[in-house]
Amino acid sequence: MSGSHSQPPTRPRSLEARIQDHLPELPSSERKLAELILDFPGELAAYNATELAKLAGVSKAAASRLFKRLGFRNFEQARRLVRDIKQWGSPIYLHEREQDSPPVPSERQAFLDDHVGALTRTFDQLADHDITDVLEHIVGARRLWLVGYRNSHFMAAYARWQFIQFRSQVHLLPFPGETLGEHVSEFASDDLLIAIGMRRRVPELERVMQAARERDMPVLYLTDSLAGDTPLATWSLPCDISSDFLFHSYVGPVGVLHYLSVQALRLAGKAGRQRLEDIEIAHERMHDFEP
């Protein structure tokens, strides 16, 4: 990253957004093809122009006119865009025609196998020396800061809830209704930022990581396996979130966070156990739970 004020690259407009802009004005043949694409835009990557036109019951010339009207040089450029968006993780592009059916209770075992596979592939990628360093910082850092957006936010919240069981000064960002500047200004080199960024990431995540590195603060980055390394991370823990079903599977990253919390508690030793005991006593005094 060249600097804290650099702008992220602009993503090209999606196929369905372009179609919606032109849909009211389309001739009948082009509209027929456009509506077919809108139902399952991700399937465009699986066809060539002739096959797609045949599927919609229109001529290849009508298909060519549609894609040029949508701002593409040709069909192949549109297909490349769809492949890129599928890689980015848009659910509507991952949804396939065969999945558009009533619930199938018999798929429960397939779901279980799918999740076990993702968890196994995630743990197979973990490097022991990285985990050792990470655990020492989770226990020894003056403060832990956790940040995540969209689906990554609930994982950051889960991690905070685990870590506060055995240590103090664990903070979740962003606070509801607040901006980040007030908290980022407190970042220090003896703190630790845990950034969680599964697809689809937002630009704010990288800006928080950049702010941490500018203050010589180490960064633990949990991300999906396809994201690749980033120079902003001190340690990167790739997690497999792929699934044979619609939507990503997050059993991998949640499993890693559970594993880190269990091992960090062991590393914290007596101090961690004492905090657990103090919390349980406080629960009793506050009557936090039903009898």
Secondary structure by P-SEA (a helix, b strand, c coil): ccccccccccccccaaaaaaaccccccaaaaaaaaaaaacccccccccaaaaaaaacccaaaaaaaaaaaccccaaaaaaaaaaaaaaccccccccccccccccccaaaaaaaaaaaaaaaaaaaccaaaaaaaaaaaacccbbbbbbcaaaaaaaaaaaaaaaccccccccccccccccaaaaaaccccbbbbbbbcccccaaaaaaaaaaaaacbbbbbbbcccccccccccbbbbbbcccccccccaaaaaaaaaaaaaaaaaaacaaaaaaaaaaaaaaaaaccccc
